[in-house]
Amino acid sequence: MTTLARPKPDSATVAAVDVARDALLQEVDGADVGEHLGHVVEGERVVTHHFACERAGYRGWRWSVTVARAPRQKSVTVDEVVLVPGEDAIVAPEWVPYRERIQPGDLSPGDLLPVADEDPRLVPTYAYGDDPLDADDRAQVRQVAKELGLGRVRTLSLEGRDQAAERWYDSDHGPSAPIAQAAPDLCSTCGFLVRLSGPLSEMFGVCANGDANDDGRVVSFDHGCGAHSEVRLAKKHEPVPLPEPVVDTLTEDLEPL
Ligand code: SF4
């Protein structure tokens, strides 16, 4: 590995604090410029001087003035004057692309969230052949496939299926949810569980109990809740039946006045 030698500080550029400050004052108001904070050697005969920024709203920012000296020259020239954030400056958070900002549950009616062509959660249901096809040709193949009833253009890949299974199992509809931990029995034995088809049906079903929290949701077989179809109250918790009504045939009812 090659190690680059650190450039030696050039005394003329290091000492050029006043040159840097004068250049800075030509660009900004004097009230915005604070004390000299130090310098950084950028390269051979190139040094950046830093000055505190006193402008309102720019706490932690500093003015950065880069000066340089040409070989065999005595005078120092100014390369650039910029305002840069320091360590405790308030700066905007890093920009996050729209696709990564959208979280589950963020979509509103009318919002679109296109899936990337190469999304690993999906695989093509049928192939287009070996020849590279342009977009029009692929659209034609899709149209023919639709008419032949070949089904959807893409289906869930193994990776997409595994991700879904993991997500569902670790969610509030899996075995670790507090309601499942306290449940008297598992969904796998509940009469309200609707079976799925396909590989995910080996672990999951859909709850169809309108009284349960999970109604209409995918639940794992080892999930459960207190609305299980076979739950019965203990005898002592059952409501006490009321006695039969008694008709009083011996006393007369008082007539209303
Ligand atoms: S009612 Fe409860 S136990 Fe039955 S399927 Fe739904 S969540 Fe599972």
Boltz pocket constraint, residues with backbone or C-beta under 6 A from the ligand:
constraints:
  - pocket:
      binder: B
      contacts: [[A, 185], [A, 186], [A, 187], [A, 190], [A, 191], [A, 192], [A, 193], [A, 206], [A, 207], [A, 208], [A, 209], [A, 212], [A, 214], [A, 215], [A, 219], [A, 223], [A, 224], [A, 225], [A, 226], [A, 227], [A, 228], [A, 229]]
      max_distance: 6.0
